[in-house]
């Protein structure tokens, strides 16, 4: 895996991977051109665990119609201002078994999500699961 970042102007950088995919990152406080690097880390965490949950639920033959994973984080007061606590909220829709969802989220957090496993070395990560359309079957 190879990645690099190229300075464009001010505090704006274009990050690329070896396949040529790019993401614009903005270190300025206003973030007018893209997310900050730390916001991108949270976005990567949400995406990484989402991939796991979707894959696991598919293997469990669950009828998932929507998934949104949100992250809120607290940072250290002093530099380096690393994450100290991250709270994930999994919001799911579909014809789902509560147990299947709980197992999928747990497996992602505790076994499969590489981003989560890296971040938990410096931050506490907890989560909640919500069902906007009402509780699923047990």
N, C-alpha and C positions, 0 to 999 in steps of 0.2 A: 504494500500500500504506500503510495507516494502522494504528497500534497505540498503545495507551496502557496505563498501569499505575496502579492505584488502591490506596492504602494501606488495609489492612483493620484490622490491629492489630499491635502489637509490630513484628516484622520480616517480617510476612506481607503480600504484595501479590497482587492479582488482575490479571493482564495479559490484555488483550482485543484482538482485531483488529476490523476494520470489519464483519465478518460476525457478530460476537457470540460467537465461539469464545473460551473462557477457559482460562487456565492459572494455577494458584496457585503462586507462588514464595515461598520462605522463606529469608531471609537469616540466620536464626539458625543457629548451629553444629550443632544437633541435626537440623534440617530435618524437623521433625515434620509440617509442613503441605504440603510439596511440595519439589521440587528447588530448589537455590540457583540464582541467575541463571547462574552459570558452568556448573553441571551442565546447565542447560537449553540452553546453547550446545552442549555436547558431544552432548546428545540430538538437537539440531537437525542437527548434522553427521552423526550416524549415520543419521538419517531421510532427510536430503537425498541422501546417497550411495546409500542403499537404494533410493530412488525411481528413481534413474538406473540402477542395476544391474538391477533388476527389469525396467524398460522396455527396456533394451538386450538383455537375455537373451531377453525375449519376442520382440523383433524378429529375433533370431538363431534363433528357433524352438527354444530350449532348454527342457527340461522341468524347471524349477525347482520344488521342492516346499517348500523352507524356506530362509530367509535370516535370519541374525542378524549385525548389525554392532555390535561392542563398541569402546569407546574408553577408553584410559587416557591421562592427561595429567600432565605436570609443569608447575609454575608457577614464575615468577620468585620469588626470595626477598624482594625489596623491592617496595614499592608503586609503580605499580599492579602487582598480582600476576597479570600476564597469562600465558597459556599460552606455554611455550617449546618444548614437544615434545608431539606427540600421536601415539599409536600406535593404528591401527585394525586390528581383526581381523574379517575376513569369514568367516563360517562358512556354508557352503552345502550343501544336499542336493538330490538329483535326478539325472536322467540328463543329465549335462552334459559339454561339451567343456572341457578345461582352458584351451585357447586362447581360447574364447569368454568364459569367466569372467575370465581375465587381461585381455583386451581391454576388457570391460565395466568392470572396476574401474579400469583405467588411464584410460579415457575419462571416467569420473566424476571422478576426482581431477584430471586435467589439463585438462578442457574444460568439463564440464557442471555440477558441483556448486558452486553459488554460495557456500555456506557454507565449503566447503573452500578455494575461491579467496580468500575474505576472510581466513580464519584463517592461510593459509600466508604472508601478509604479515608475520606476527609469530611464527609457530611452525613448526618443522619437522614435517611430517606424513609418516609412513611407514605401511606396512601389511603385513599378511600374510594369506594366503588359506588356510583350512583346510577339509578335507572329512571330517567325522566318520564318514561311511560308507565311507571309502576314496577313494583317488585316482581321478579321472574319466579318461575317455579323453583322449588327447593332443589 
